[in-house]
């Protein structure tokens, strides 16, 4: 099983408050990656113009955790289309 490196450690010294982010990635995420993202809500959508997209939404503790998540996705060849901060509506998968 994949183990994401999203430990929330403060590697850069620039501490930011926890917040909820939504990443949009191109395509579908397989079962192993979905399991690795168990702390996040994962929703697939289909756009007739852009094809299949997956939204990954959840709380990140700080910038280091967000960067670790992006690094993990990049290492796995997942194309990140956008990263957005979203309103906190009690996101817990």
Phi and psi in degrees as GROMACS dihedral restraints (atoms count N, CA, C in turn):
[ dihedral_restraints ]
;  ai    aj    ak    al  type     phi  dphi    fc
    3     4     5     6     1   -69.7    20    10
    4     5     6     7     1   139.6    20    10
    6     7     8     9     1  -118.4    20    10
    7     8     9    10     1   106.5    20    10
    9    10    11    12     1   -69.0    20    10
   10    11    12    13     1   147.4    20    10
   12    13    14    15     1   -96.8    20    10
   13    14    15    16     1    76.2    20    10
   15    16    17    18     1  -130.2    20    10
   16    17    18    19     1    63.5    20    10
   18    19    20    21     1   -82.9    20    10
   19    20    21    22     1   -11.3    20    10
   21    22    23    24     1    77.7    20    10
   22    23    24    25     1     8.3    20    10
   24    25    26    27     1   -66.3    20    10
   25    26    27    28     1   152.6    20    10
   27    28    29    30     1   -94.1    20    10
   28    29    30    31     1    76.0    20    10
   30    31    32    33     1   -67.9    20    10
   31    32    33    34     1   -38.9    20    10
   33    34    35    36     1   -93.1    20    10
   34    35    36    37     1    -8.4    20    10
   36    37    38    39     1    82.9    20    10
   37    38    39    40     1    -6.5    20    10
   39    40    41    42     1   -96.4    20    10
   40    41    42    43     1    84.1    20    10
   42    43    44    45     1   -73.7    20    10
   43    44    45    46     1   129.1    20    10
   45    46    47    48     1  -122.0    20    10
   46    47    48    49     1   156.8    20    10
   48    49    50    51     1   -70.2    20    10
   49    50    51    52     1   153.0    20    10
   51    52    53    54     1   -61.4    20    10
   52    53    54    55     1   143.6    20    10
   54    55    56    57     1  -155.8    20    10
   55    56    57    58     1   169.8    20    10
   57    58    59    60     1   -97.4    20    10
   58    59    60    61     1   132.3    20    10
   60    61    62    63     1  -122.6    20    10
   61    62    63    64     1   155.7    20    10
   63    64    65    66     1  -126.6    20    10
   64    65    66    67     1   120.0    20    10
   66    67    68    69     1  -101.2    20    10
   67    68    69    70     1   137.1    20    10
   69    70    71    72     1  -111.6    20    10
   70    71    72    73     1   126.4    20    10
   72    73    74    75     1  -121.7    20    10
   73    74    75    76     1   153.3    20    10
   75    76    77    78     1   -79.7    20    10
   76    77    78    79     1   133.8    20    10
   78    79    80    81     1    88.8    20    10
   79    80    81    82     1  -163.0    20    10
   81    82    83    84     1  -107.5    20    10
   82    83    84    85     1   155.1    20    10
   84    85    86    87     1  -104.5    20    10
   85    86    87    88     1   134.0    20    10
   87    88    89    90     1   -73.5    20    10
   88    89    90    91     1   171.1    20    10
   90    91    92    93     1   -59.5    20    10
   91    92    93    94     1   -38.2    20    10
   93    94    95    96     1   -66.0    20    10
   94    95    96    97     1   -42.5    20    10
   96    97    98    99     1   -70.4    20    10
   97    98    99   100     1   -38.5    20    10
   99   100   101   102     1   -59.5    20    10
  100   101   102   103     1   -40.9    20    10
  102   103   104   105     1   -64.9    20    10
  103   104   105   106     1   -39.2    20    10
  105   106   107   108     1   -66.6    20    10
  106   107   108   109     1   -23.7    20    10
  108   109   110   111     1  -102.2    20    10
  109   110   111   112     1    32.1    20    10
  111   112   113   114     1   -62.8    20    10
  112   113   114   115     1   -19.1    20    10
  114   115   116   117     1   -83.7    20    10
  115   116   117   118     1    -0.4    20    10
  117   118   119   120     1  -119.2    20    10
  118   119   120   121     1   151.0    20    10
  120   121   122   123     1   -82.2    20    10
  121   122   123   124     1   133.9    20    10
  123   124   125   126     1  -123.4    20    10
  124   125   126   127     1   118.9    20    10
  126   127   128   129     1  -129.0    20    10
  127   128   129   130     1   131.7    20    10
  129   130   131   132     1   -96.9    20    10
  130   131   132   133     1   144.2    20    10
  132   133   134   135     1  -134.7    20    10
  133   134   135   136     1   159.0    20    10
  135   136   137   138     1  -125.7    20    10
  136   137   138   139     1   125.2    20    10
  138   139   140   141     1  -111.7    20    10
  139   140   141   142     1   128.6    20    10
  141   142   143   144     1   -61.8    20    10
  142   143   144   145     1   -27.7    20    10
  144   145   146   147     1   -84.7    20    10
  145   146   147   148     1   -46.1    20    10
  147   148   149   150     1  -102.3    20    10
  148   149   150   151     1    -5.9    20    10
  150   151   152   153     1    83.9    20    10
  151   152   153   154     1  -159.6    20    10
  153   154   155   156     1   -78.3    20    10
  154   155   156   157     1   134.6    20    10
  156   157   158   159     1  -130.4    20    10
  157   158   159   160     1   154.1    20    10
  159   160   161   162     1  -125.6    20    10
  160   161   162   163     1   131.1    20    10
  162   163   164   165     1   -99.7    20    10
  163   164   165   166     1   129.7    20    10
  165   166   167   168     1  -116.6    20    10
  166   167   168   169     1   114.1    20    10
  168   169   170   171     1  -124.9    20    10
  169   170   171   172     1   133.7    20    10
  171   172   173   174     1   177.9    20    10
  172   173   174   175     1   174.4    20    10
  174   175   176   177     1   -82.9    20    10
  175   176   177   178     1   133.2    20    10
  177   178   179   180     1  -113.7    20    10
  178   179   180   181     1   139.0    20    10
  180   181   182   183     1   -72.2    20    10
  181   182   183   184     1   -34.7    20    10
  183   184   185   186     1  -166.3    20    10
  184   185   186   187     1  -179.2    20    10
  186   187   188   189     1   -63.7    20    10
  187   188   189   190     1   -35.6    20    10
  189   190   191   192     1   -61.2    20    10
  190   191   192   193     1   -39.4    20    10
  192   193   194   195     1   -66.1    20    10
  193   194   195   196     1   -42.1    20    10
  195   196   197   198     1   -62.9    20    10
  196   197   198   199     1   -44.7    20    10
  198   199   200   201     1   -64.3    20    10
  199   200   201   202     1   -36.7    20    10
  201   202   203   204     1   -64.3    20    10
  202   203   204   205     1   -39.9    20    10
  204   205   206   207     1   -64.1    20    10
  205   206   207   208     1   -45.9    20    10
  207   208   209   210     1   -63.4    20    10
  208   209   210   211     1   -39.4    20    10
  210   211   212   213     1   -63.9    20    10
  211   212   213   214     1   -43.6    20    10
  213   214   215   216     1   -60.1    20    10
  214   215   216   217     1   -46.7    20    10
  216   217   218   219     1   -62.8    20    10
  217   218   219   220     1   -42.9    20    10
  219   220   221   222     1   -62.2    20    10
  220   221   222   223     1   -42.8    20    10
  222   223   224   225     1   -61.7    20    10
  223   224   225   226     1   -28.1    20    10
  225   226   227   228     1   -91.6    20    10
  226   227   228   229     1     3.5    20    10
  228   229   230   231     1    77.9    20    10
  229   230   231   232     1    19.8    20    10
  231   232   233   234     1   -86.9    20    10
  232   233   234   235     1   125.5    20    10
  234   235   236   237     1   -83.0    20    10
  235   236   237   238     1   115.9    20    10
  237   238   239   240     1   -86.7    20    10
  238   239   240   241     1   122.6    20    10
  240   241   242   243     1   -88.0    20    10
  241   242   243   244     1   -40.8    20    10
  243   244   245   246     1  -156.9    20    10
  244   245   246   247     1   157.2    20    10
  246   247   248   249     1  -132.0    20    10
  247   248   249   250     1   124.4    20    10
  249   250   251   252     1  -136.5    20    10
  250   251   252   253     1   140.7    20    10
  252   253   254   255     1   -79.9    20    10
  253   254   255   256     1   134.8    20    10
  255   256   257   258     1  -126.1    20    10
  256   257   258   259     1   161.2    20    10
  258   259   260   261     1   -62.5    20    10
  259   260   261   262     1   140.5    20    10
  261   262   263   264     1   -79.2    20    10
  262   263   264   265     1   110.9    20    10
  264   265   266   267     1  -117.0    20    10
  265   266   267   268     1    38.7    20    10
  267   268   269   270     1    71.2    20    10
  268   269   270   271     1    37.6    20    10
  270   271   272   273     1   -62.0    20    10
  271   272   273   274     1   110.1    20    10
  273   274   275   276     1  -145.8    20    10
  274   275   276   277     1   116.8    20    10
